[in-house]
Amino acid sequence: KKILKKIIKYILNNKYNFVQLRYIFINNGGKRQKSKWTRIIRC
């Protein structure tokens, strides 16, 4: 059970990091890239 909890925490942390990276990419990307990402986020 403890191992499963660790794995779940690891996956959740990776998802959170992925979201952070995506927002950093949006902020640093060009306007065209921004519009594509915002469309995906809106959906």
C-alpha positions in Angstrom: 0.0 0.0 0.0 2.8 2.4 0.8 4.5 1.7 -2.5 1.2 2.5 -4.4 0.8 5.8 -2.5 4.4 6.7 -3.5 3.7 5.9 -7.1 0.5 7.9 -7.1 2.3 10.8 -5.6 5.0 10.6 -8.2 2.5 10.5 -11.0 0.6 13.5 -9.5 3.9 15.4 -9.2 4.8 14.7 -12.8 1.3 15.9 -14.0 1.8 19.1 -12.0 5.3 19.6 -13.4 4.0 19.0 -16.9 1.3 21.7 -16.4 4.0 24.1 -15.1 6.2 23.4 -18.1 3.2 23.9 -20.4 2.5 27.3 -18.9 6.1 28.3 -19.1 6.1 27.3 -22.8 2.9 29.4 -23.4 4.5 32.4 -21.7 7.8 32.1 -23.7 6.2 31.0 -27.0 5.1 33.2 -29.9 1.5 34.5 -30.4 0.7 31.7 -32.9 1.8 29.1 -30.3 -0.2 30.9 -27.6 -3.4 30.8 -29.6 -3.0 27.0 -30.3 -2.4 26.2 -26.6 -5.2 28.5 -25.4 -7.6 26.8 -27.8 -6.6 23.4 -26.3 -7.0 24.7 -22.7 -10.4 26.2 -23.5 -11.7 22.9 -24.8 
